[in-house]
Amino acid sequence: MQQHTIAAEIAAAGVGLHSGVSTRVRILPAEAGSGRYFVRVDLPDLPIIPAQVAAVNHTVLSTQLGKGEACVRTVEHLLAALVGMGVDNARIEIDGPEVPLLDGSAAVWTTSIAQVGLVSQSVANNQVPLAVKEPIWIYQGDAFGCALPAPETRFSYGIDFDLPAIGNQWHSWSPPTDLGIASASFAAEIAPARTFGLLHQIEHLQKTGLIKGGSLDNALVCGPEGWLNPPLRFANEPVRHKILDLVGDLSLLGTFPHAHFLAYKASHNLHIQLAQKILDLAESCYSEALASPRALESFPVQQTFQEGF
């Protein structure tokens, strides 16, 4: 089985959206099969935090990973860039608690990855692929996330805001099967979409200790009269950014199963719940299939129901 890592080191520095702390990130090539993982180089013993669903410990307006006392917040844009550009293995060194927001999108990361290129890696194909054979749903009020059986991987998202400048938006993106075309598609259609916030929520969020590093330079802000800092990069830039978030959160699965991932008015919390449910059901089906080796080729995941930045 072929995997990929980056061909050379890339780096970027900036301010974290919520902490307001300046950090520097270095992304280094990593061994085949090692996956994507963070290293807190500012802490004793250089703790490693794997980019896996099991490491998620916080999902309020961003996704945070942790192991022991070490954590790293707002990982979704960087992880989306890595998976969207075809990087399976990467060592991500960071000297603080939050990935820098940069311009609010993943464009800096995708541009840097494209500049250095990828290196192919061979790895033993001894992992059972995730397979979605029946719909999986996660609900919270009228918001939901789901994974539907599909012949290819697709991400679709819907948002609905009272503000006229945003309103109801839908977008769908499917990565082409060719890695080069897929990475170019992601870099052009999804990565440039910036995070956005609502003007009437900013004061409250700041009082609760959030968005300390947010500004008109790294986030779109929308009010009753429209956008405070136009122009938009796409007419539907907000919903494209939600797809960016979804791709980043679901990258914690390791690889994407062939499925149509569909979300509406969802959040990082719902994204992670969906990812966890996919893994839980996959593990259950794998255990049941152990007695039948042929069934392990593609075991089903069964249906279940559950429940701005």
HUGI-V491750 format. One record per residue. N is the residue number from 1. RES is the residue in three letters. SS is DSSP state (h for helix, s for strand, l for the rest). BURIAL is + if it has 24 or more other ideal C-beta (glycine too) atoms within 12 Angstrom, else -. Layout:
n = (N,N)
res = (RES,RES)
ss = (SS,SS)
burial = (BURIAL,BURIAL)
//
This chain:
n = (1,2,3,4,5,6,7,8,9,10,11,12,13,14,15,16,17,18,19,20,21,22,23,24,25,26,27,28,29,30,31,32,33,34,35,36,37,38,39,40,41,42,43,44,45,46,47,48,49,50,51,52,53,54,55,56,57,58,59,60,61,62,63,64,65,66,67,68,69,70,71,72,73,74,75,76,77,78,79,80,81,82,83,84,85,86,87,88,89,90,91,92,93,94,95,96,97,98,99,100,101,102,103,104,105,106,107,108,109,110,111,112,113,114,115,116,117,118,119,120,121,122,123,124,125,126,127,128,129,130,131,132,133,134,135,136,137,138,139,140,141,142,143,144,145,146,147,148,149,150,151,152,153,154,155,156,157,158,159,160,161,162,163,164,165,166,167,168,169,170,171,172,173,174,175,176,177,178,179,180,181,182,183,184,185,186,187,188,189,190,191,192,193,194,195,196,197,198,199,200,201,202,203,204,205,206,207,208,209,210,211,212,213,214,215,216,217,218,219,220,221,222,223,224,225,226,227,228,229,230,231,232,233,234,235,236,237,238,239,240,241,242,243,244,245,246,247,248,249,250,251,252,253,254,255,256,257,258,259,260,261,262,263,264,265,266,267,268,269,270,271,272,273,274,275,276,277,278,279,280,281,282,283,284,285,286,287,288,289,290,291,292,293,294,295,296,297,298,299,300,301,302,303,304,305,306,307,308,309)
res = (MET,GLN,GLN,HIS,THR,ILE,ALA,ALA,GLU,ILE,ALA,ALA,ALA,GLY,VAL,GLY,LEU,HIS,SER,GLY,VAL,SER,THR,ARG,VAL,ARG,ILE,LEU,PRO,ALA,GLU,ALA,GLY,SER,GLY,ARG,TYR,PHE,VAL,ARG,VAL,ASP,LEU,PRO,ASP,LEU,PRO,ILE,ILE,PRO,ALA,GLN,VAL,ALA,ALA,VAL,ASN,HIS,THR,VAL,LEU,SER,THR,GLN,LEU,GLY,LYS,GLY,GLU,ALA,CYS,VAL,ARG,THR,VAL,GLU,HIS,LEU,LEU,ALA,ALA,LEU,VAL,GLY,MET,GLY,VAL,ASP,ASN,ALA,ARG,ILE,GLU,ILE,ASP,GLY,PRO,GLU,VAL,PRO,LEU,LEU,ASP,GLY,SER,ALA,ALA,VAL,TRP,THR,THR,SER,ILE,ALA,GLN,VAL,GLY,LEU,VAL,SER,GLN,SER,VAL,ALA,ASN,ASN,GLN,VAL,PRO,LEU,ALA,VAL,LYS,GLU,PRO,ILE,TRP,ILE,TYR,GLN,GLY,ASP,ALA,PHE,GLY,CYS,ALA,LEU,PRO,ALA,PRO,GLU,THR,ARG,PHE,SER,TYR,GLY,ILE,ASP,PHE,ASP,LEU,PRO,ALA,ILE,GLY,ASN,GLN,TRP,HIS,SER,TRP,SER,PRO,PRO,THR,ASP,LEU,GLY,ILE,ALA,SER,ALA,SER,PHE,ALA,ALA,GLU,ILE,ALA,PRO,ALA,ARG,THR,PHE,GLY,LEU,LEU,HIS,GLN,ILE,GLU,HIS,LEU,GLN,LYS,THR,GLY,LEU,ILE,LYS,GLY,GLY,SER,LEU,ASP,ASN,ALA,LEU,VAL,CYS,GLY,PRO,GLU,GLY,TRP,LEU,ASN,PRO,PRO,LEU,ARG,PHE,ALA,ASN,GLU,PRO,VAL,ARG,HIS,LYS,ILE,LEU,ASP,LEU,VAL,GLY,ASP,LEU,SER,LEU,LEU,GLY,THR,PHE,PRO,HIS,ALA,HIS,PHE,LEU,ALA,TYR,LYS,ALA,SER,HIS,ASN,LEU,HIS,ILE,GLN,LEU,ALA,GLN,LYS,ILE,LEU,ASP,LEU,ALA,GLU,SER,CYS,TYR,SER,GLU,ALA,LEU,ALA,SER,PRO,ARG,ALA,LEU,GLU,SER,PHE,PRO,VAL,GLN,GLN,THR,PHE,GLN,GLU,GLY,PHE)
ss = (l,s,s,s,s,s,l,l,l,s,s,s,s,s,s,l,l,l,l,l,l,s,s,s,s,s,s,s,s,l,l,l,l,l,l,s,s,s,s,s,l,l,l,l,l,l,l,s,s,s,l,l,h,h,h,s,s,s,l,l,l,l,l,s,s,s,s,l,l,s,s,s,s,l,l,h,h,h,h,h,h,h,h,h,l,l,l,l,s,s,s,s,s,s,l,l,l,s,l,l,l,l,l,l,l,l,h,h,h,h,h,h,h,h,h,h,l,s,s,s,s,s,l,l,l,l,l,l,l,l,l,l,l,l,l,s,s,s,s,s,l,l,s,s,s,s,s,s,s,l,l,l,l,s,s,s,s,s,s,s,l,l,l,l,l,l,l,s,s,s,s,s,s,l,l,l,l,l,h,h,h,h,h,h,h,h,h,h,h,l,l,l,l,l,l,s,s,s,h,h,h,h,h,h,h,h,h,l,l,l,l,l,l,l,l,l,l,l,l,s,s,s,s,l,l,s,s,l,l,l,l,l,l,l,l,l,h,h,h,h,h,h,h,h,h,h,h,h,h,h,h,h,h,l,l,l,l,l,s,s,s,s,s,s,l,l,l,h,h,h,h,h,h,h,h,h,h,h,h,h,h,h,h,h,h,h,h,h,h,l,l,l,h,h,h,h,h,l,l,l,l,l,l,l,l,l,l,l,l)
burial = (-,-,+,+,+,+,-,-,-,+,+,+,-,+,+,+,+,+,+,+,+,-,+,+,+,+,+,+,+,+,-,-,-,+,+,+,+,+,+,+,+,-,-,-,-,-,+,+,+,+,+,+,+,-,+,+,+,-,+,-,+,+,+,+,+,+,+,-,-,+,+,+,+,+,+,+,+,+,+,+,+,+,+,+,+,+,+,+,+,+,+,+,+,+,+,+,+,+,+,+,+,+,+,+,+,+,+,+,+,+,+,+,+,+,-,+,-,+,+,-,+,-,-,-,-,-,-,-,-,+,+,+,+,-,+,+,+,+,-,-,-,-,+,+,+,+,+,+,+,+,-,-,+,+,+,+,+,+,+,-,+,-,+,-,+,+,-,-,+,-,+,+,+,+,+,-,-,-,-,-,-,+,+,-,+,+,+,+,+,+,+,+,+,+,+,+,+,+,+,-,+,+,-,-,+,-,-,-,-,+,+,+,+,+,+,-,-,+,+,+,+,+,+,-,-,-,+,+,+,-,-,+,+,+,-,+,+,+,+,+,+,+,+,+,+,+,+,+,+,+,+,+,+,+,+,+,+,+,+,+,+,+,+,+,+,+,+,+,+,+,+,+,+,+,+,+,+,+,+,+,+,+,-,-,+,+,-,-,-,-,-,-,-,-,-,-,-,-,+,+,+,-,-,+,-,-,-,+,+)
//
